[in-house]
Amino acid sequence: MRILEKYVVKGFLSAFFFCITLLMVLGIIGDVLGFLDDILKNGISLVSILSFYFYLAPFAFVNMVPFAALLSAVYVFNSLSKNHEVTAVITSGLSLWKLLRPILLSTFIICLFTLIINERFVPTAMGKANRIRNEELEREGEKKGARIRNLTVYAKGNQIIFAKSYNRHTDVMEDVIIHRQDKDHRVIEKINSRLVKWQGNGIWQGVDVLIFKISPDGTFSKDPENYKRKNIDIEEEPAYFANNQWDPKFMSYRQLKKYLEVFNIASPETVRRLLVDLNYKLAFPFTALITVLMGVPFSIETGRASPLIGMVRGIAIAMLYLPVAAISLALGKGGTLPPVAAAWLSNVCFAVCGAYFVNKKS
């Protein structure tokens, strides 16, 4: 049996590396075609293009792993069933679990590797990739894309900075609200400013500034400080606001958790959505394991039907994971499900169903 396990694992890993490479290459080609006009019109260098996709690779890898693992497992088991090897294993008295176990173990290791990449490399790499796309590929500094709408960042000194818009080209924030917090994350000061401009040498200057002091019971000072122009204590430089990605997809679990801790002044709806995203950060890397477990039993065709039918069926059934996960996350963000349940519900349901059908196929 060990020889057969090695044979199955070898076939699975070979197919996986082929599929993940093919999917990433196709994704790159599709993305390049999307802004081919900009490349030709602006004379974008090959170095900039290669640098962008180098930094985009970790994010693409993490998102392609579930599809590559599913395709590889379905292909391997469909080939085994086509050659009647699965039938021989089952009729010899061995469970399908014996044949599936090495692939599940290999997929689990891939999932852990995916979790590490998503936590350690994706946030930094995506920040660099977006900077290259904005400044070199799409030349957003010369377009309306230079303006970031509804900017929200956590800054040093326990500050949360809201700006209705930020212009990368002029380094100007408009309609700014700054909440300064104490060590217990209670808001102790609120700053409103019509404009906040970068002056260079580490100085941000506010225009039409109002400063409100906030007491421990949450009441505002009756007489706010009023300034026509005033330097505002912001340590971050323009690059931080231009390139910082506060999209949960591009953040690590630790970054999102820290962001959630300091964002407790937001509405309960916003906090709930962030909690769902936080829990899904841990659930998503194991999507590959779940889709493999669900897809394999449906891809096995032991009768006279075409093996292609089994392969298509296995992929189609496993792909149902995507709408189920989307509905589960939507219910969590809407308040119908607790955040933990919303993030893990699709994984648990498909794991149970997959295990049931593997036993049934055995």
Backbone hydrogen bonds in HBPLUS format (Angstrom, degrees):
<---DONOR---> <-ACCEPTOR-->    atom                        ^
c    i                          cat <-CA-CA->   ^        H-A-AA   ^      H-
h    n   atom  resd res      DA  || num        DHA   H-A  angle D-A-AA Bond
n    s   type  num  typ     dist DA aas  dist angle  dist       angle   num
A0005-GLU N   A0001-MET O   2.92 MM   4  6.25 153.1  2.00 150.4 158.5     1
A0006-LYS N   A0002-ARG O   3.00 MM   4  6.22 159.6  2.04 147.4 151.8     2
A0007-TYR N   A0003-ILE O   2.98 MM   4  6.20 151.9  2.06 143.1 151.5     3
A0008-VAL N   A0004-LEU O   2.90 MM   4  6.16 155.5  1.96 149.2 155.1     4
A0009-VAL N   A0005-GLU O   2.90 MM   4  6.12 167.8  1.91 155.4 158.5     5
A0010-LYS N   A0006-LYS O   2.92 MM   4  5.97 161.4  1.95 146.1 151.6     6
A0011-GLY N   A0007-TYR O   3.11 MM   4  6.27 160.1  2.15 143.3 148.5     7
A0012-PHE N   A0008-VAL O   2.90 MM   4  6.13 154.9  1.96 148.5 156.1     8
A0013-LEU N   A0009-VAL O   2.86 MM   4  6.03 174.0  1.86 159.9 160.6     9
A0014-SER N   A0010-LYS O   3.03 MM   4  6.07 159.9  2.07 145.1 151.2    10
A0015-ALA N   A0011-GLY O   3.04 MM   4  6.12 161.1  2.07 141.8 147.4    11
A0016-PHE N   A0012-PHE O   2.78 MM   4  5.97 151.3  1.86 148.1 157.4    12
A0017-PHE N   A0013-LEU O   3.00 MM   4  6.18 170.5  2.01 153.8 154.3    13
A0018-PHE N   A0014-SER O   3.14 MM   4  6.31 153.8  2.21 142.8 150.5    14
A0019-CYS N   A0015-ALA O   2.84 MM   4  6.01 162.5  1.87 150.7 155.6    15
A0020-ILE N   A0016-PHE O   2.84 MM   4  6.01 172.6  1.85 162.1 163.6    16
A0021-THR N   A0017-PHE O   3.18 MM   4  6.07 155.6  2.24 134.5 141.2    17
A0022-LEU N   A0018-PHE O   2.92 MM   4  6.09 161.4  1.96 148.3 154.1    18
A0023-LEU N   A0019-CYS O   2.84 MM   4  5.99 168.0  1.86 156.7 159.6    19
A0024-MET N   A0020-ILE O   3.10 MM   4  6.14 158.1  2.15 139.7 145.6    20
A0025-VAL N   A0021-THR O   2.96 MM   4  6.12 159.3  2.00 150.0 156.0    21
A0026-LEU N   A0022-LEU O   2.91 MM   4  6.10 164.0  1.94 152.5 156.9    22
A0027-GLY N   A0023-LEU O   2.93 MM   4  6.07 150.1  2.02 140.4 149.1    23
A0028-ILE N   A0024-MET O   2.94 MM   4  6.18 154.5  2.01 146.2 152.5    24
A0029-ILE N   A0025-VAL O   2.93 MM   4  6.20 163.3  1.96 152.7 157.2    25
A0030-GLY N   A0026-LEU O   2.97 MM   4  6.14 162.5  2.00 147.4 152.0    26
A0031-ASP N   A0027-GLY O   2.97 MM   4  6.17 152.7  2.04 144.7 152.2    27
A0032-VAL N   A0028-ILE O   2.85 MM   4  6.06 161.2  1.89 155.4 160.3    28
A0033-LEU N   A0029-ILE O   3.02 MM   4  6.24 160.0  2.06 149.4 154.5    29
A0034-GLY N   A0030-GLY O   3.24 MM   4  6.42 132.0  2.49 132.0 143.8    30
A0034-GLY N   A0031-ASP O   3.01 MM   3  5.02 129.9  2.27  94.5 108.6    31
A0035-PHE N   A0032-VAL O   3.21 MM   3  5.70 141.6  2.36 108.8 117.3    32
A0039-ILE N   A0035-PHE O   3.16 MM   4  6.53 153.1  2.23 145.7 153.4    33
A0040-LEU N   A0036-LEU O   3.04 MM   4  6.33 162.6  2.08 155.4 158.3    34
A0041-LYS N   A0037-ASP O   2.84 MM   4  5.92 162.6  1.87 151.6 157.5    35
A0042-ASN N   A0038-ASP O   2.87 MM   4  5.64 162.7  1.90 143.1 148.3    36
A0043-GLY N   A0039-ILE O   3.05 MM   4  5.57 118.7  2.44 128.5 139.9    37
A0044-ILE N   A0039-ILE O   3.22 MM   5  5.03 146.4  2.34 129.8 138.6    38
A0049-ILE N   A0045-SER O   3.30 MM   4  6.66 158.5  2.34 146.1 151.6    39
A0050-LEU N   A0046-LEU O   2.91 MM   4  6.11 168.0  1.93 154.8 157.8    40
A0051-SER N   A0047-VAL O   2.90 MM   4  5.99 155.4  1.96 145.8 153.1    41
A0052-PHE N   A0048-SER O   2.99 MM   4  6.13 156.9  2.04 144.8 150.7    42
A0053-TYR N   A0049-ILE O   3.17 MM   4  6.47 165.3  2.19 152.7 155.2    43
A0054-PHE N   A0050-LEU O   2.93 MM   4  6.03 137.6  2.12 140.4 152.5    44
A0055-TYR N   A0051-SER O   3.14 MM   4  6.40 158.6  2.19 150.5 153.9    45
A0056-LEU N   A0052-PHE O   2.96 MM   4  6.16 136.6  2.15 138.7 152.0    46
A0057-ALA N   A0053-TYR O   3.09 MM   4  5.89 128.3  2.37 131.3 140.3    47
A0060-ALA N   A0056-LEU O   3.06 MM   4  6.29 163.0  2.09 157.3 162.7    48
A0061-PHE N   A0057-ALA O   2.79 MM   4  5.93 159.3  1.83 157.6 163.3    49
A0062-VAL N   A0058-PRO O   3.04 MM   4  6.24 167.8  2.05 151.6 153.9    50
A0063-ASN N   A0059-PHE O   3.22 MM   4  6.41 157.3  2.27 145.6 151.1    51
A0064-MET N   A0060-ALA O   2.96 MM   4  6.05 134.6  2.17 144.7 156.7    52
A0064-MET N   A0061-PHE O   3.18 MM   3  5.17 132.1  2.43  96.8 109.7    53
A0065-VAL N   A0061-PHE O   3.05 MM   4  6.05 135.3  2.25 153.5 162.0    54
A0068-ALA N   A0064-MET O   2.95 MM   4  6.14 165.4  1.97 162.4 167.3    55
A0069-ALA N   A0065-VAL O   2.86 MM   4  5.95 167.0  1.88 161.4 164.3    56
A0070-LEU N   A0066-PRO O   3.02 MM   4  6.11 159.0  2.06 141.9 148.1    57
A0071-LEU N   A0067-PHE O   2.94 MM   4  6.09 172.8  1.95 152.7 154.9    58
A0072-SER N   A0068-ALA O   2.99 MM   4  6.05 158.8  2.04 145.1 151.4    59
A0073-ALA N   A0069-ALA O   2.96 MM   4  6.09 168.7  1.98 152.0 154.9    60
A0074-VAL N   A0070-LEU O   2.94 MM   4  6.03 170.0  1.95 157.3 160.7    61
A0075-TYR N   A0071-LEU O   2.95 MM   4  5.96 155.8  2.01 141.5 148.9    62
A0076-VAL N   A0072-SER O   2.98 MM   4  6.17 163.6  2.00 150.9 154.8    63
A0077-PHE N   A0073-ALA O   3.02 MM   4  6.19 176.7  2.02 157.0 157.9    64
A0078-ASN N   A0074-VAL O   2.86 MM   4  5.78 148.8  1.96 142.5 151.9    65
A0079-SER N   A0075-TYR O   2.96 MM   4  6.08 150.2  2.05 143.0 150.6    66
A0080-LEU N   A0076-VAL O   2.99 MM   4  6.29 152.6  2.07 145.0 153.0    67
A0081-SER N   A0077-PHE O   2.91 MM   4  6.08 155.8  1.97 143.8 150.0    68
A0082-LYS N   A0078-ASN O   2.91 MM   4  6.04 146.7  2.02 139.3 148.8    69
A0083-ASN N   A0079-SER O   3.10 MM   4  6.32 146.0  2.22 142.8 150.4    70
A0085-GLU N   A0080-LEU O   2.77 MM   5  5.07 142.3  1.91 165.6 159.0    71
A0084-HIS N   A0081-SER O   3.07 MM   3  4.76 158.8  2.11  99.4 103.8    72
A0088-ALA N   A0084-HIS O   3.12 MM   4  6.28 152.8  2.20 136.2 143.2    73
A0089-VAL N   A0085-GLU O   3.03 MM   4  6.27 152.1  2.11 143.8 150.7    74
A0090-ILE N   A0086-VAL O   2.99 MM   4  6.25 164.4  2.01 155.1 158.6    75
A0091-THR N   A0087-THR O   2.89 MM   4  6.02 168.9  1.90 154.8 158.2    76
A0092-SER N   A0088-ALA O   3.10 MM   4  6.05 129.9  2.37 133.3 144.6    77
A0094-LEU N   A0089-VAL O   3.28 MM   5  5.76 147.6  2.39 167.2 159.0    78
A0093-GLY N   A0090-ILE O   3.07 MM   3  5.49 160.4  2.10 112.0 116.8    79
A0098-LYS N   A0095-SER O   3.04 MM   3  5.55 140.8  2.20 109.0 117.9    80
A0099-LEU N   A0096-LEU O   3.06 MM   3  5.29 123.6  2.40 101.2 114.7    81
A0100-LEU N   A0096-LEU O   2.91 MM   4  6.16 148.7  2.01 148.8 159.0    82
A0101-ARG N   A0097-TRP O   2.70 MM   4  5.56 143.4  1.83 149.1 155.9    83
A0103-ILE N   A0100-LEU O   3.08 MM   3  5.47 123.1  2.42 109.2 123.6    84
A0104-LEU N   A0100-LEU O   2.98 MM   4  6.24 158.6  2.03 159.4 166.4    85
A0105-LEU N   A0101-ARG O   2.92 MM   4  6.13 158.1  1.97 155.6 161.7    86
A0106-SER N   A0102-PRO O   2.97 MM   4  6.10 157.7  2.02 138.6 144.8    87
A0107-THR N   A0103-ILE O   2.85 MM   4  6.02 157.1  1.90 146.8 153.4    88
A0108-PHE N   A0104-LEU O   2.85 MM   4  6.02 151.0  1.94 143.6 151.7    89
A0109-ILE N   A0105-LEU O   3.08 MM   4  6.37 155.0  2.14 148.0 153.6    90
A0110-ILE N   A0106-SER O   3.03 MM   4  6.33 152.7  2.11 143.4 151.2    91
A0111-CYS N   A0107-THR O   2.82 MM   4  6.12 147.7  1.92 146.0 155.5    92
A0112-LEU N   A0108-PHE O   3.00 MM   4  6.35 153.6  2.07 147.5 153.6    93
A0113-PHE N   A0109-ILE O   3.00 MM   4  6.26 156.9  2.05 146.4 152.9    94
A0114-THR N   A0110-ILE O   2.83 MM   4  6.08 149.1  1.92 145.0 154.1    95
A0115-LEU N   A0111-CYS O   2.87 MM   4  6.17 152.1  1.95 147.2 154.6    96
A0116-ILE N   A0112-LEU O   3.06 MM   4  6.36 154.3  2.13 147.6 153.5    97
A0117-ILE N   A0113-PHE O   3.05 MM   4  6.32 162.8  2.08 149.2 153.6    98
A0118-ASN N   A0114-THR O   2.88 MM   4  6.04 162.9  1.91 152.2 157.2    99
A0119-GLU N   A0115-LEU O   3.02 MM   4  6.13 140.5  2.18 139.0 149.1   100
A0120-ARG N   A0116-ILE O   2.78 MM   4  5.84 166.0  1.80 157.7 161.5   101
A0121-PHE N   A0117-ILE O   2.93 MM   4  5.21 151.1  2.02 132.1 141.6   102
A0122-VAL N   A0117-ILE O   3.11 MM   5  6.35 155.3  2.17 159.6 161.9   103
A0125-ALA N   A0121-PHE O   2.98 MM   4  5.96 166.8  2.00 162.8 166.6   104
A0126-MET N   A0122-VAL O   2.83 MM   4  5.79 162.1  1.86 157.2 161.3   105
A0127-GLY N   A0123-PRO O   3.16 MM   4  6.31 149.1  2.25 141.9 149.6   106
A0128-LYS N   A0124-THR O   3.22 MM   4  6.56 157.0  2.28 149.2 154.4   107
A0129-ALA N   A0125-ALA O   2.86 MM   4  6.10 156.2  1.92 148.6 156.3   108
A0130-ASN N   A0126-MET O   2.89 MM   4  5.96 163.7  1.92 147.8 151.2   109
A0131-ARG N   A0127-GLY O   3.11 MM   4  6.27 148.4  2.21 137.8 146.4   110
A0132-ILE N   A0128-LYS O   3.04 MM   4  6.30 160.9  2.08 150.0 154.2   111
A0133-ARG N   A0129-ALA O   2.93 MM   4  6.18 159.7  1.97 148.7 154.8   112
A0134-ASN N   A0130-ASN O   2.91 MM   4  6.00 164.5  1.94 146.8 151.0   113
A0135-GLU N   A0131-ARG O   2.90 MM   4  5.91 165.6  1.92 152.2 156.5   114
A0136-GLU N   A0132-ILE O   2.82 MM   4  5.24 152.7  1.89 136.9 145.0   115
A0137-LEU N   A0132-ILE O   3.05 MM   5  6.43 150.6  2.14 148.1 154.4   116
A0138-GLU N   A0133-ARG O   2.69 MM   5  5.72 171.6  1.70 164.6 165.5   117
A0140-GLU N   A0134-ASN O   2.69 MM   6  5.17 150.4  1.77 155.1 164.6   118
A0142-GLU N   A0139-ARG O   3.06 MM   3  5.91 167.6  2.07 123.7 127.4   119
A0143-LYS N   A0140-GLU O   2.99 MM   3  4.82 164.6  2.02 104.7 109.3   120
A0146-ALA N   A0143-LYS O   3.14 MM   3  5.85 164.5  2.17 116.6 119.4   121
A0147-ARG N   A0144-LYS O   3.15 MM   3  6.03 174.1  2.15 125.3 127.0   122
A0168-ARG N   A0146-ALA O   2.83 MM  22  5.24 174.8  1.84 151.6 149.7   123
A0148-ILE N   A0166-TYR O   2.69 MM  18  4.99 166.7  1.71 151.2 153.1   124
A0166-TYR N   A0148-ILE O   2.79 MM  18  4.99 141.4  1.94 136.9 149.0   125
A0150-ASN N   A0164-LYS O   2.85 MM  14  4.52 160.1  1.88 125.6 121.3   126
A0151-LEU N   A0163-ALA O   2.85 MM  12  5.08 127.5  2.13 156.0 161.6   127
A0163-ALA N   A0151-LEU O   2.88 MM  12  5.08 152.7  1.95 150.1 152.2   128
A0153-VAL N   A0161-ILE O   3.08 MM   8  5.46 156.8  2.14 147.0 154.0   129
A0161-ILE N   A0153-VAL O   2.91 MM   8  5.46 163.2  1.94 163.4 167.2   130
A0155-ALA N   A0159-GLN O   2.72 MM   4  5.08 162.3  1.75 153.5 158.3   131
A0159-GLN N   A0155-ALA O   3.32 MM   4  5.08 173.0  2.33 133.8 133.4   132
A0181-GLN N   A0158-ASN O   2.85 MM  23  5.33 158.2  1.90 158.9 165.9   133
A0160-ILE N   A0179-HIS O   2.96 MM  19  5.25 157.5  2.02 145.6 152.8   134
A0179-HIS N   A0160-ILE O   2.96 MM  19  5.25 168.1  1.98 152.7 155.6   135
A0162-PHE N   A0177-ILE O   2.82 MM  15  5.10 170.2  1.83 161.2 163.8   136
A0177-ILE N   A0162-PHE O   2.88 MM  15  5.10 160.9  1.91 144.2 149.3   137
A0164-LYS N   A0174-GLU O   3.00 MM  10  5.79 131.6  2.24 155.8 164.8   138
A0164-LYS N   A0175-ASP O   3.36 MM  11  5.44 149.0  2.47 119.0 127.4   139
A0174-GLU N   A0165-SER O   2.95 MM   9  5.43 161.8  1.98 155.3 158.9   140
A0167-ASN N   A0172-VAL O   3.00 MM   5  5.44 164.2  2.03 149.1 152.9   141
A0171-ASP N   A0167-ASN O   2.76 MM   4  5.40 132.2  1.98 147.0 159.2   142
A0198-TRP N   A0171-ASP O   3.17 MM  27  5.71 148.6  2.27 162.5 171.3   143
A0173-MET N   A0196-VAL O   2.91 MM  23  5.08 170.5  1.92 149.5 152.2   144
A0196-VAL N   A0173-MET O   2.87 MM  23  5.08 147.2  1.97 146.1 150.0   145
A0175-ASP N   A0194-ARG O   2.77 MM  19  4.58 154.7  1.84 137.1 134.0   146
A0176-VAL N   A0193-SER O   2.82 MM  17  5.14 153.0  1.89 168.4 166.1   147
A0193-SER N   A0176-VAL O   2.97 MM  17  5.14 153.4  2.04 147.4 148.9   148
A0178-ILE N   A0191-ILE O   2.83 MM  13  4.97 157.6  1.88 144.4 151.6   149
A0191-ILE N   A0178-ILE O   2.90 MM  13  4.97 158.8  1.94 143.1 149.9   150
A0180-ARG N   A0189-GLU O   2.91 MM   9  5.16 175.4  1.91 157.1 158.7   151
A0188-ILE N   A0180-ARG O   2.80 MM   8  5.92 159.2  1.84 155.1 161.9   152
A0182-ASP N   A0186-ARG O   2.90 MM   4  5.50 145.0  2.03 141.0 150.4   153
A0185-HIS N   A0182-ASP O   2.93 MM   3  5.21 156.1  1.99 119.1 120.2   154
A0214-ILE N   A0188-ILE O   2.96 MM  26  4.75 163.8  1.99 130.8 126.2   155
A0190-LYS N   A0212-PHE O   2.89 MM  22  5.09 163.2  1.92 148.6 154.3   156
A0212-PHE N   A0190-LYS O   2.78 MM  22  5.09 175.0  1.78 161.5 163.2   157
A0192-ASN N   A0210-LEU O   2.84 MM  18  5.10 165.8  1.86 154.6 159.3   158
A0210-LEU N   A0192-ASN O   2.83 MM  18  5.10 159.7  1.87 150.6 155.5   159
A0194-ARG N   A0207-VAL O   3.07 MM  13  5.84 130.0  2.33 159.2 173.3   160
A0207-VAL N   A0195-LEU O   2.81 MM  12  5.11 152.3  1.89 150.9 150.4   161
A0197-LYS N   A0205-GLN O   2.79 MM   8  5.21 163.7  1.82 150.2 148.1   162
A0205-GLN N   A0197-LYS O   2.78 MM   8  5.21 161.8  1.81 156.4 158.3   163
A0199-GLN N   A0203-ILE O   2.83 MM   4  5.36 173.9  1.83 163.4 163.2   164
A0203-ILE N   A0200-GLY O   3.18 MM   3  5.62 151.0  2.27 111.7 119.3   165
A0232-ILE N   A0204-TRP O   2.83 MM  28  5.65 165.9  1.85 157.6 162.3   166
A0206-GLY N   A0230-LYS O   2.68 MM  24  5.19 168.6  1.69 152.6 150.5   167
A0230-LYS N   A0206-GLY O   3.05 MM  24  5.19 153.8  2.12 135.9 142.0   168
A0208-ASP N   A0228-LYS O   2.80 MM  20  4.56 167.1  1.82 129.0 131.5   169
A0209-VAL N   A0227-TYR O   2.75 MM  18  5.05 150.6  1.84 154.6 160.8   170
A0227-TYR N   A0209-VAL O   2.90 MM  18  5.05 163.8  1.93 149.1 152.2   171
A0211-ILE N   A0225-GLU O   2.90 MM  14  4.99 156.1  1.95 141.5 148.3   172
A0225-GLU N   A0211-ILE O   2.98 MM  14  4.99 146.9  2.09 148.0 145.8   173
A0221-SER N   A0213-LYS O   2.81 MM   8  5.25 131.9  2.05 156.6 165.4   174
A0215-SER N   A0219-THR O   2.98 MM   4  5.52 160.5  2.02 161.1 162.1   175
A0218-GLY N   A0215-SER O   2.87 MM   3  5.36 162.2  1.90 122.4 125.8   176
A0234-ILE N   A0232-ILE O   2.89 MM   2  5.91 114.7  2.32 117.0 100.3   177
A0240-TYR N   A0237-GLU O   2.99 MM   3  5.74 144.5  2.12 123.9 132.3   178
A0241-PHE N   A0238-PRO O   3.03 MM   3  5.39 121.6  2.39 106.7 120.1   179
A0242-ALA N   A0238-PRO O   2.92 MM   4  6.14 155.2  1.99 156.2 164.4   180
A0243-ASN N   A0239-ALA O   3.02 MM   4  5.88 154.0  2.08 143.8 148.1   181
A0244-ASN N   A0240-TYR O   3.03 MM   4  5.46 136.4  2.22 131.3 140.4   182
A0250-PHE N   A0247-ASP O   2.81 MM   3  5.51 145.9  1.93 125.0 134.0   183
A0251-MET N   A0248-PRO O   3.30 MM   3  5.10 166.8  2.32 102.0 105.7   184
A0256-LEU N   A0252-SER O   2.95 MM   4  6.14 167.3  1.96 154.3 157.6   185
A0257-LYS N   A0253-TYR O   2.90 MM   4  6.02 152.4  1.97 145.3 153.6   186
A0258-LYS N   A0254-ARG O   2.96 MM   4  6.11 160.5  2.00 146.1 151.1   187
A0259-TYR N   A0255-GLN O   2.86 MM   4  6.04 157.8  1.91 147.4 154.5   188
A0260-LEU N   A0256-LEU O   2.87 MM   4  6.01 149.0  1.96 141.2 149.5   189
A0261-GLU N   A0257-LYS O   2.98 MM   4  6.25 148.9  2.08 143.7 152.0   190
A0262-VAL N   A0258-LYS O   3.19 MM   4  6.49 151.7  2.27 149.6 155.4   191
A0263-PHE N   A0259-TYR O   3.03 MM   4  5.96 113.4  2.49 133.0 149.5   192
A0263-PHE N   A0260-LEU O   3.21 MM   3  4.90 145.0  2.34  92.0 102.3   193
A0266-ALA N   A0263-PHE O   3.00 MM   3  5.74 167.1  2.02 122.8 126.3   194
A0270-THR N   A0267-SER O   3.09 MM   3  5.33 118.6  2.48 103.0 117.0   195
A0271-VAL N   A0267-SER O   3.09 MM   4  6.42 165.2  2.12 158.2 162.1   196
A0272-ARG N   A0268-PRO O   2.88 MM   4  5.99 156.4  1.94 145.3 152.0   197
A0273-ARG N   A0269-GLU O   3.04 MM   4  6.28 159.1  2.09 146.6 151.6   198
A0274-LEU N   A0270-THR O   3.05 MM   4  6.30 160.6  2.09 150.7 156.0   199
A0275-LEU N   A0271-VAL O   2.89 MM   4  6.14 147.5  2.00 146.3 155.7   200
A0276-VAL N   A0272-ARG O   3.04 MM   4  6.35 153.0  2.12 149.9 156.2   201
A0277-ASP N   A0273-ARG O   3.06 MM   4  6.38 162.0  2.10 149.0 153.7   202
A0278-LEU N   A0274-LEU O   2.83 MM   4  6.03 149.7  1.92 144.1 153.1   203
A0279-ASN N   A0275-LEU O   3.05 MM   4  6.27 164.7  2.07 150.4 152.5   204
A0280-TYR N   A0276-VAL O   2.96 MM   4  6.13 149.7  2.06 146.2 155.5   205
A0281-LYS N   A0277-ASP O   3.08 MM   4  6.27 127.7  2.37 137.8 149.7   206
A0281-LYS N   A0278-LEU O   3.21 MM   3  5.28 139.6  2.38  96.6 107.7   207
A0282-LEU N   A0279-ASN O   3.19 MM   3  5.65 142.8  2.34 106.5 114.8   208
A0283-ALA N   A0279-ASN O   3.29 MM   4  6.61 147.5  2.41 138.2 147.5   209
A0284-PHE N   A0280-TYR O   2.85 MM   4  5.64 168.3  1.87 150.4 151.9   210
A0286-PHE N   A0283-ALA O   3.20 MM   3  5.86 150.3  2.29 118.3 126.2   211
A0287-THR N   A0284-PHE O   2.87 MM   3  5.33 160.4  1.91 128.4 128.5   212
A0290-ILE N   A0286-PHE O   3.27 MM   4  6.59 157.6  2.32 148.5 154.2   213
A0291-THR N   A0287-THR O   2.93 MM   4  6.16 168.1  1.94 161.7 164.1   214
A0292-VAL N   A0288-ALA O   3.04 MM   4  6.16 155.4  2.10 147.9 154.4   215
A0293-LEU N   A0289-LEU O   3.10 MM   4  6.24 162.8  2.13 143.9 148.6   216
A0294-MET N   A0290-ILE O   2.98 MM   4  6.18 147.3  2.09 146.2 155.4   217
A0295-GLY N   A0291-THR O   2.80 MM   4  5.77 154.3  1.87 143.8 151.2   218
A0296-VAL N   A0292-VAL O   3.10 MM   4  5.92 166.3  2.12 151.9 153.5   219
A0299-SER N   A0295-GLY O   3.15 MM   4  6.28 127.2  2.44 144.6 159.2   220
A0299-SER N   A0296-VAL O   2.98 MM   3  5.14 140.4  2.14 105.6 117.6   221
A0309-ILE N   A0306-SER O   2.99 MM   3  5.50 137.2  2.17 111.9 122.1   222
A0311-MET N   A0307-PRO O   3.08 MM   4  6.43 154.5  2.14 150.0 156.9   223
A0312-VAL N   A0308-LEU O   2.96 MM   4  6.19 167.9  1.98 153.6 156.2   224
A0313-ARG N   A0309-ILE O   2.88 MM   4  5.99 158.1  1.93 147.2 154.1   225
A0314-GLY N   A0310-GLY O   2.91 MM   4  6.04 158.9  1.95 147.0 152.2   226
A0315-ILE N   A0311-MET O   3.12 MM   4  6.36 161.7  2.15 149.5 153.7   227
A0316-ALA N   A0312-VAL O   2.91 MM   4  6.05 163.4  1.94 150.6 155.9   228
A0317-ILE N   A0313-ARG O   2.93 MM   4  6.05 167.0  1.95 153.9 156.9   229
A0318-ALA N   A0314-GLY O   3.16 MM   4  6.23 164.1  2.19 142.5 147.2   230
A0319-MET N   A0315-ILE O   2.92 MM   4  6.04 145.8  2.04 145.3 155.0   231
A0320-LEU N   A0317-ILE O   3.17 MM   3  5.49 154.2  2.24 104.6 112.5   232
A0321-TYR N   A0318-ALA O   3.05 MM   3  5.84 165.0  2.08 118.0 122.8   233
A0322-LEU N   A0319-MET O   3.19 MM   3  5.88 148.1  2.29 116.7 121.2   234
A0324-VAL N   A0320-LEU O   3.28 MM   4  6.44 166.7  2.30 154.8 158.7   235
A0325-ALA N   A0321-TYR O   2.80 MM   4  5.90 160.8  1.84 154.4 159.8   236
A0326-ALA N   A0322-LEU O   2.97 MM   4  6.15 158.3  2.01 149.5 155.9   237
A0327-ILE N   A0323-PRO O   2.92 MM   4  6.09 158.7  1.96 148.4 153.4   238
A0328-SER N   A0324-VAL O   2.94 MM   4  6.12 160.0  1.98 147.7 153.6   239
A0329-LEU N   A0325-ALA O   2.93 MM   4  6.13 161.7  1.96 152.0 156.2   240
A0330-ALA N   A0326-ALA O   2.97 MM   4  6.12 153.5  2.04 142.7 150.5   241
A0331-LEU N   A0327-ILE O   2.91 MM   4  6.15 154.5  1.97 150.1 156.6   242
A0332-GLY N   A0328-SER O   3.03 MM   4  6.29 148.6  2.13 142.2 151.0   243
A0333-LYS N   A0329-LEU O   2.90 MM   4  6.18 161.2  1.94 152.2 156.5   244
A0334-GLY N   A0330-ALA O   2.89 MM   4  5.99 134.2  2.10 138.2 150.9   245
A0336-THR N   A0331-LEU O   2.85 MM   5  5.13 132.1  2.08 160.7 160.2   246
A0337-LEU N   A0331-LEU O   3.29 MM   6  5.69 156.4  2.35 111.2 112.5   247
A0335-GLY N   A0332-GLY O   3.15 MM   3  5.20 153.6  2.23  99.5 107.6   248
A0342-ALA N   A0338-PRO O   2.92 MM   4  6.11 161.1  1.95 162.5 168.7   249
A0343-ALA N   A0339-PRO O   3.09 MM   4  6.25 154.0  2.16 146.8 152.6   250
A0344-TRP N   A0340-VAL O   3.12 MM   4  6.27 152.5  2.20 149.5 156.5   251
A0345-LEU N   A0341-ALA O   2.79 MM   4  5.35 134.5  2.00 148.4 155.2   252
A0348-VAL N   A0344-TRP O   2.98 MM   4  6.18 167.1  2.00 163.4 166.6   253
A0349-CYS N   A0345-LEU O   2.93 MM   4  6.09 172.7  1.93 159.2 161.3   254
A0350-PHE N   A0346-SER O   3.03 MM   4  6.01 167.4  2.04 147.0 150.9   255
A0351-ALA N   A0347-ASN O   2.92 MM   4  5.95 147.6  2.03 142.3 151.8   256
A0352-VAL N   A0348-VAL O   2.99 MM   4  6.17 161.8  2.02 152.1 156.2   257
A0353-CYS N   A0349-CYS O   2.99 MM   4  6.20 164.7  2.01 148.6 153.3   258
A0354-GLY N   A0350-PHE O   2.82 MM   4  5.81 156.9  1.87 140.4 147.6   259
A0355-ALA N   A0351-ALA O   2.95 MM   4  6.10 161.5  1.98 146.8 151.5   260
A0356-TYR N   A0352-VAL O   2.99 MM   4  6.19 153.4  2.06 145.4 153.0   261
A0357-PHE N   A0353-CYS O   3.02 MM   4  6.29 162.2  2.06 153.5 156.8   262
A0358-VAL N   A0354-GLY O   2.95 MM   4  6.16 148.5  2.05 147.7 156.8   263
A0359-ASN N   A0355-ALA O   3.06 MM   4  6.25 162.2  2.09 146.4 150.7   264
A0360-LYS N   A0356-TYR O   2.92 MM   4  6.16 153.0  1.99 143.8 152.4   265
A0361-LYS N   A0357-PHE O   2.85 MM   4  5.94 152.3  1.92 140.4 147.3   266
A0362-SER N   A0358-VAL O   2.94 MM   4  6.13 137.5  2.13 140.4 152.2   267
